[in-house]
Amino acid sequence: MSRKYFGTDGIRGRANSFITPELAMKVGMATGLAFQRGEHRHRVVIGKDTRLSGYMIENALVAGFTAVGVDVMLLGPMPTPAVAMLTNSLRCDIGVMISASHNAYDDNGIKLFGPDGFKLSDETERSIEALIDTDLAARLAGSRDLGRARRIDDVRARYIEFAKRTLPRQMRLDGLRVVVDCANGAAYKVAPEALWELGADVIPIGVEPDGFNINKDVGSTAPDALSRKVRELRADIGIALDGDADRVVIVDEKGHVVDGDQLMAVVASAWQDDGRLTQPGIVATVMSNLGLERYLGGLGLMLERTAVGDRYVLERMRAQGYNVGGEQSGHIILSDFATTGDGLVAALQVLAVLKKADKPVSEVCHRFDPLPQILKNVRTRGGKVLDDPKVVTAIDGARKQLGDSGRLVIRPSGTEPVIRVMAEGDDRKRVESAVDDVIEAISTAA
């Protein structure tokens, strides 16, 4: 069943167009009501990134939660994984992150966490969605039972200590020159401070948010600025986070970008050597490169694949007991430490491997040669275009063309009328031909 508000990662859309103060207030009221169980005083923790619209949405959420009798603790700009961690640490019933992640400033979103710090289930989101469009005014708290709101001042230090504790107590980063790009986003203070406290020589960029420049030409989705700075300063490593710091990419000392697939390979190999993997493998999405799967296979490890989206990765990890998972885009989930992707914690694990190996990043983080991978999108006018006989024939032909040495992934977008066609394999020309044949068939049928 299609949903009106929630997508694959909370509620997201254009600020003050889709996500209005009215909607945000209703989300606060509905979520507060959905989580009211027992007689205790219910509490919610709210964090945000650095978008201008965060102020508006934050105040509207506060109004909604307090109107139904829920107390609010405001964190200010903090990474998404910090909000998830603090939801549990502060014994809150609900956690809220106001962010549109890697999107531009004019979008925003509302991500919700349960008391355990995990994102909400589809069932819980559906129950909240059903409440949003009901007569919420009939369920307001009485005048004596309204919620209270206050700011929590020491959350930055709490999260920094949490992140540092994911490393061995004796480990320091002395001697490492690190450029960290915070995307002018939520981690613009905590990430440089954490690295500095661990002893690194830190050069921060993307740490001057103005409400409009989040993710603009900086961060994990635009790593060119980081690559230039690493080469200019002859740094040992570059770390790029996105706007809410739940994803990370690395830049080596030569300025080359290292994606999430390579980072998962680094962590999986190191944790296997240390006996820390809870299962003989990791979880990633259908978009992760076949080169990663082959590399892991050479180590005797499995690659469990899921649909695209970090929530699906986490669901599989929890269901089957894996403690390492993630996406090619840099969402790395290390469930020994966190309940969601954490860019800073993932980067620290890579730095730990780097220190132990005493080798340059270009050697430590190049675990396999990625196979040629091509992704193209084709717009449709809706309908079941993938059921068209000519499209089915083209897809079957493309799979036969790639054979056992490649993969073909066809997936409709969940947010726009687009079908994404990805293929990879040992032979680039064969991969290109397979994608083009499917794209042509879909375009004709659409």
NORHUQUI-V95392 format. One line per field, one symbol per residue. ss: DSSP state (h for helix, s for strand, l for the rest). A space follows every 50 residues. Layout:
ss=???
//
This chain:
ss=lllllssllsssssslllslhhhhhhhhhhhhhhllllllllssssssll llhhhhhhhhhhhhhhhlllsssssssllhhhhhhhhhhllllsssssll llllllssssssssllllsllhhhhhhhhhhhlllhhhhlllhhhlllss slllhhhhhhhhhhllllllllllllsssssllllllllhhhhhhhhlll sssssllllllllllllllllllhhhhhhhhhhlllsssssllllllsss slllllsslhhhhhhhhhhhhhhlllllllsssssllllhhhhhhhhhll lssssslllhhhhhhhhhhhlllssslllllsssllllllllhhhhhhhh hhhhhhhlllhhhhlllllllsssssssslllllhhhlhhhhhhhhhhhh hhhhhssssssslllllssssssssllhhhhhhhhhhhhhhhhhhl
//
